[in-house]
Amino acid sequence: MTGDRWTVLVVRDENSPVKQFSMSSRVLRVAVGGFVALALLVVGSAVTVGLDGYSRLKAHDLESRNEALRVEFEQFQHRIQDLEATLDGVAANDARFRGIAGLEQIDPEVLQVGVGGPGLGTPQSYALWPIDSVASKTAFAVSYDLNALERRARLLSESLAEATDSVLAHHDLLESTPSILPTTGWTSSAFSKARMHPIHNRPLPHPGIDISAIQGTSIFAAAKGRVTRSGWVVGYGYTIEIDHGFGYTTLYGHASKLIAQRGQEVKRGDVIALVGSTGIATSAHLHYEVHVNGVAQDPKNFILPEQVRY
């Protein structure tokens, strides 16, 4: 270097001439500065392109995740609807079961929303709110529905457990309580303390109901019990009487044929006789009585609807 100039010697090999380049310090600084600026520009462009690509990739990834989250929310909502339908069926069965167990029905409003349970706050209280308010609202709705379903399921579970305990505790009583229409037909004469008798033509007590039916139609035991009479009774013709225990007795009159015998144990629904018109009767029918502790009761009060018969 001489003065403010720089000299660069370039030697290719031993036999090649030496080449010499000289430049001032100012030119060298400019050249070096230009090279550095160019390098920085290239690096900056590469970084910018890389960041832009990364941002695009990240945005695409977030969009995909949001779409997957939306689909998951929709699936949860469908499953919640299915659970609600299932719980509606359980609630209907629970109502029938509680009726059989002699328990009061759950208030419909209480059953709809359940009882107890902590508050869920608001959609704004969710960490998702600042990021995506729509997703936060959806998440809140799903959580709210799930919380209500959990409370309702817990309430039904407790109700069914209570009804089950009651049924088990009163199983024998329920089996012994008359609860079915003893034959297939239609009621032609109701329970009355002073009915105009069709033959005697004067008001007389009618301590049961008459069920008109075709001659020979099966007569069923209204509940489990023991046959205490199977034979002819004046006025009633061929008659079956059953002692069900717990103070319940039933009488089946005007039969054409007796099947159950005295002393026989029967279950609800067993065929005990056939419809006829024996005794004081104008046509084929079953005269059916229910007594509680020796007092005649209106049998219709003991005939349960088909869907809740025990």
Secondary structure, DSSP 8 states (H G I E B T S, - for coil): -BTTEEEEEE--STTS--EEEEEEHHHHHHHHHHHHHHHHHHHHHHHHHHHHHHHHHHHHHHHHHHHHHHHHHHHHHHHHHHHHHHHHHHHHHHHHHHHHHT-----HHHHHH-S-------GGGSTTTTT-HHHHHHHHHHHHHHHHHHHHHHHHHHHHHHHHHHHHHTHHHHHHS--S-SSSSEEEE--EEEEE-TTT-SEEEE-SEEEE--TT-EEE-SSSEEEEEEEEETTTEEEEEEEEETTEEEEEEEEEEE-S-TT-EE-TT-EEEEEB--SS-SSSEEEEEEEETTEEE-GGGG---GGG--
